[in-house]
Amino acid sequence: MPLTASNIEHGVVAARPDQMYGWPGITRTADGEILVSASERIYHVAPQGRTVVMRSADNGRTWSLPQEVYNSEHDDRDADLLTMPDGTIILTSFSTTDWVPYVIDGKFIEGTAIPERWQSQWLALCHRMNLTDQAPQRNWLMRSEDGGRHWGPPIDTPTSQHAGPGLLADGRLIYVREAPVSEGKEISVWESTDKGHAWEQVGSIPRSEEAKELGLDENHLVETSPGNLVVLFRSGGKDRDDQYICQSLSRDTGRTWSEIKRLPVWGHPPHLTVLSSGTVLCTYGHRRDPFSIRAMLSYDEGQTWDHENLIILHDLPVRHDFGYPVSVESTPGEIITVWYLNKKYVLENDRMIHLPYVEDAGGIMSVRWTLK
């Protein structure tokens, strides 16, 4: 019989009036706490973005206030977390100037959904930093040796998207580097043996014919058993409705991979968790009708997925900006999934429409549930 969700409890990890939280990460620390990272900001794309973490000592029932980890003058976003075998916590993130194209010749583009109260500040920042176009994205990681209470300086890395590297049983980190929409673009595989300080390319992933023109990014990978890896990708082609999850497998610790294939599951982005039972859990957002946070299971290390018995963890009655669920098993069979809800925007034809001032802006939401 397929497993299903029960004892579903909904909660809030972090929320503030007129404030957005986005793109969470999650890990269980060496002392059993649950640590969640997020990007705190006012708008979906904005230089006010900063990286924060929240912690729970009671398996996700209550949470601390957000603790600032990193705050540059650029847009700091998409922080992810993992705990190394020795207890070191790795936080990966990136900083961008994606908001700069809103400005042309020192003025905001007409119709830009940026309230007037922020435009002068952003223009001053552009002038002071001599930003006339997008600067290169900075990809970085930080380490904590005390359960996420204090963090070392940022280190530049190849990691650069929502979900960070995967952890191998022997302590190595492995990362599949994003492949933007560009036919023939190589999907490279990188490895670190020193907790993310130095990286070496160790392989690449071939595309099948059906995947050659797909943009593949926001991937996540896990080691299901020693040497056996599964990676899932968010995909997107010329047709905006073509956003099915794609997959590749490796049986030699990431040196060689199967061709990328498309799964019959629409949604993005995927996040993988290997449960104590050996079952592989994938959580993802379904950002079209019916809007929802979903999960699917694999009982054979990712070779097949039970997409006939998808699990609905949360339904959204309004088409708000939302998603990016990530999960961790807090105790055997009990799972905590967190995701973001941004009521400052609604989705129309996969485009985000900014709404006027919204006091109840959403936040990082949680689902505590049992799989049995």
FENSUL-V403777 format. One record per residue. SS is DSSP state (helix for helix, strand for strand, loop for the rest). NEAR is the number of other C-alpha atoms within 8 Angstrom. D_CENTER is the distance of its C-alpha to the mean C-alpha in Angstrom with 2 decimals. Layout:
BEGIN
SS/NEAR/D_CENTER + SS/NEAR/D_CENTER
END
This chain:
BEGIN
loop/2/30.73 + loop/4/26.99 + loop/6/25.01 + loop/7/23.91 + strand/11/22.38 + strand/8/24.84 + strand/7/25.28 + strand/10/22.33 + strand/7/22.05 + strand/8/20.00 + strand/9/19.43 + strand/9/17.94 + strand/12/16.11 + strand/12/16.61 + loop/12/18.45 + loop/10/20.98 + loop/8/23.25 + loop/10/22.35 + loop/13/19.05 + strand/16/15.49 + strand/16/12.46 + strand/16/9.00 + strand/15/5.20 + strand/18/6.06 + strand/13/6.31 + strand/15/9.54 + strand/11/12.58 + strand/12/16.28 + loop/12/18.53 + loop/9/21.81 + loop/5/23.81 + loop/8/22.00 + loop/12/20.13 + strand/14/16.63 + strand/13/14.51 + strand/12/11.56 + strand/14/10.01 + strand/17/9.37 + strand/16/10.69 + strand/12/14.15 + strand/12/16.01 + loop/10/18.67 + loop/8/17.44 + loop/7/14.40 + loop/8/15.50 + loop/12/17.83 + loop/11/19.07 + loop/9/19.06 + loop/15/15.38 + strand/15/15.30 + strand/15/13.12 + strand/13/14.27 + strand/13/14.22 + strand/14/15.96 + strand/10/17.79 + strand/13/19.68 + loop/10/22.82 + loop/7/23.63 + loop/10/20.85 + loop/11/18.93 + loop/7/22.06 + loop/9/22.20 + loop/11/20.02 + loop/7/21.05 + loop/6/20.85 + loop/8/18.05 + strand/7/18.96 + strand/9/18.39 + strand/9/17.09 + strand/8/17.09 + loop/9/18.46 + loop/8/19.70 + loop/6/21.51 + loop/11/18.74 + strand/15/15.46 + strand/16/13.16 + strand/14/9.52 + strand/15/5.77 + strand/18/7.15 + strand/15/6.49 + strand/14/9.73 + strand/11/12.26 + strand/12/15.99 + loop/11/18.59 + loop/6/21.84 + loop/5/23.79 + loop/11/21.60 + loop/12/20.05 + strand/14/16.53 + strand/13/14.32 + strand/11/11.86 + strand/14/10.22 + strand/17/9.58 + strand/14/11.45 + strand/12/14.20 + strand/12/15.61 + loop/12/18.69 + loop/9/17.53 + loop/9/19.72 + helix/11/22.85 + helix/8/23.78 + helix/8/24.62 + strand/10/27.66 + strand/9/30.69 + loop/4/33.87 + loop/6/32.95 + strand/7/32.37 + strand/9/29.52 + loop/8/29.44 + loop/4/31.37 + loop/4/29.30 + loop/7/26.16 + loop/5/24.47 + loop/6/24.71 + loop/6/27.29 + helix/6/30.35 + helix/5/29.94 + helix/8/27.08 + helix/10/28.52 + helix/8/31.07 + helix/7/28.62 + helix/9/26.28 + helix/11/29.37 + helix/8/30.71 + helix/8/27.54 + helix/11/27.75 + helix/8/31.42 + helix/7/31.13 + loop/6/28.44 + loop/6/30.24 + loop/10/27.22 + loop/7/28.65 + loop/6/25.71 + loop/11/22.10 + loop/7/22.05 + loop/6/20.18 + loop/8/16.53 + strand/9/16.46 + strand/13/14.02 + strand/14/14.65 + strand/13/14.35 + strand/12/16.37 + strand/11/18.09 + strand/13/19.65 + loop/10/22.70 + loop/8/23.34 + loop/12/20.48 + loop/10/18.42 + loop/6/21.41 + loop/8/22.17 + loop/10/20.25 + loop/7/21.70 + loop/6/21.56 + loop/7/18.71 + strand/8/19.22 + strand/8/18.51 + loop/12/16.69 + loop/9/15.73 + loop/12/12.02 + loop/14/10.47 + loop/12/7.09 + loop/11/3.34 + loop/12/4.25 + loop/14/7.69 + loop/11/11.08 + strand/11/12.72 + strand/12/15.81 + loop/11/19.20 + loop/7/22.07 + loop/4/24.09 + loop/10/21.62 + loop/12/20.51 + strand/13/16.99 + strand/13/16.09 + strand/12/13.63 + strand/12/13.69 + loop/12/13.81 + loop/12/12.73 + strand/11/15.73 + loop/8/16.32 + loop/11/18.71 + loop/9/21.82 + loop/7/24.12 + loop/6/24.66 + loop/8/21.86 + loop/8/21.41 + strand/11/18.27 + strand/12/18.82 + strand/15/18.13 + strand/14/18.35 + strand/12/19.52 + strand/13/20.22 + loop/10/22.97 + loop/7/23.01 + loop/10/19.75 + loop/10/18.13 + loop/8/21.15 + loop/8/22.34 + loop/11/20.87 + strand/7/22.84 + strand/8/22.19 + strand/10/23.38 + strand/10/22.88 + strand/11/21.64 + strand/14/20.70 + loop/10/23.28 + strand/10/22.76 + loop/9/24.90 + helix/5/27.05 + helix/9/24.91 + helix/10/21.77 + loop/9/23.64 + loop/10/22.99 + loop/13/19.43 + strand/11/16.63 + strand/13/14.10 + strand/12/10.70 + strand/12/6.95 + strand/17/8.50 + strand/15/8.44 + strand/14/11.88 + strand/13/14.14 + strand/14/17.86 + strand/11/19.70 + strand/7/23.04 + loop/8/24.47 + loop/10/23.92 + strand/12/22.26 + strand/14/18.71 + strand/14/16.68 + strand/11/13.84 + strand/13/12.36 + strand/14/11.44 + strand/16/10.73 + strand/14/14.23 + strand/14/16.36 + loop/11/20.06 + loop/6/22.89 + loop/6/22.86 + loop/8/19.98 + loop/5/20.44 + loop/10/19.76 + loop/12/16.09 + strand/14/16.57 + strand/17/14.38 + strand/12/15.94 + strand/12/16.72 + strand/13/18.58 + strand/12/20.26 + strand/14/21.88 + loop/10/24.83 + loop/8/25.55 + loop/10/22.59 + loop/13/21.01 + loop/10/24.26 + loop/11/24.77 + loop/12/22.70 + loop/9/23.66 + loop/9/23.43 + strand/12/20.30 + strand/11/21.16 + strand/10/19.90 + strand/8/19.55 + strand/7/21.27 + strand/7/18.15 + strand/9/16.85 + loop/13/13.35 + strand/14/9.75 + strand/12/7.13 + strand/18/8.24 + strand/15/7.46 + strand/13/10.76 + strand/11/13.10 + strand/11/16.73 + loop/11/18.92 + loop/8/22.23 + loop/5/24.15 + loop/9/22.66 + loop/12/21.00 + strand/14/17.55 + strand/12/15.21 + strand/11/12.56 + strand/14/10.89 + strand/16/9.82 + strand/16/10.92 + strand/14/14.41 + loop/12/14.86 + loop/6/18.58 + loop/5/21.55 + loop/8/21.28 + loop/13/18.12 + strand/12/16.44 + strand/14/13.77 + strand/13/14.77 + strand/12/15.03 + strand/13/17.08 + strand/12/18.84 + strand/13/20.39 + loop/10/23.57 + loop/7/24.31 + loop/12/21.47 + loop/10/19.61 + loop/7/22.78 + loop/8/22.94 + loop/9/20.91 + loop/9/22.63 + loop/9/21.55 + loop/4/24.85 + loop/7/23.82 + loop/10/20.41 + strand/9/19.57 + strand/9/19.04 + strand/11/17.53 + strand/7/17.88 + strand/9/19.69 + loop/9/19.47 + loop/5/22.93 + loop/6/21.94 + loop/9/19.76 + strand/12/17.67 + strand/12/14.40 + strand/10/11.93 + strand/13/9.25 + strand/13/5.58 + strand/16/7.42 + strand/14/7.16 + strand/13/10.71 + strand/11/13.39 + strand/12/17.10 + strand/11/19.08 + strand/6/22.45 + loop/8/23.55 + loop/10/22.76 + strand/11/21.10 + strand/13/17.37 + strand/14/15.22 + strand/11/12.30 + strand/14/10.66 + strand/15/9.26 + strand/16/10.27 + strand/15/13.61 + strand/14/15.13 + strand/11/18.81 + strand/14/19.72 + strand/11/18.89 + strand/13/19.80 + strand/11/18.83 + strand/8/21.88 + loop/4/21.84 + loop/8/18.11 + strand/6/19.04 + strand/9/18.26 + strand/8/21.58 + strand/8/21.90 + loop/8/24.09 + loop/5/26.70 + loop/6/26.30 + loop/10/24.50 + loop/6/25.19 + loop/8/23.09 + loop/15/19.82 + strand/14/17.61 + strand/16/15.01 + strand/16/12.61 + strand/14/14.23 + strand/13/14.85 + strand/12/16.51 + strand/14/18.71 + strand/12/20.23 + strand/11/22.42 + strand/10/22.39 + loop/7/25.96
END
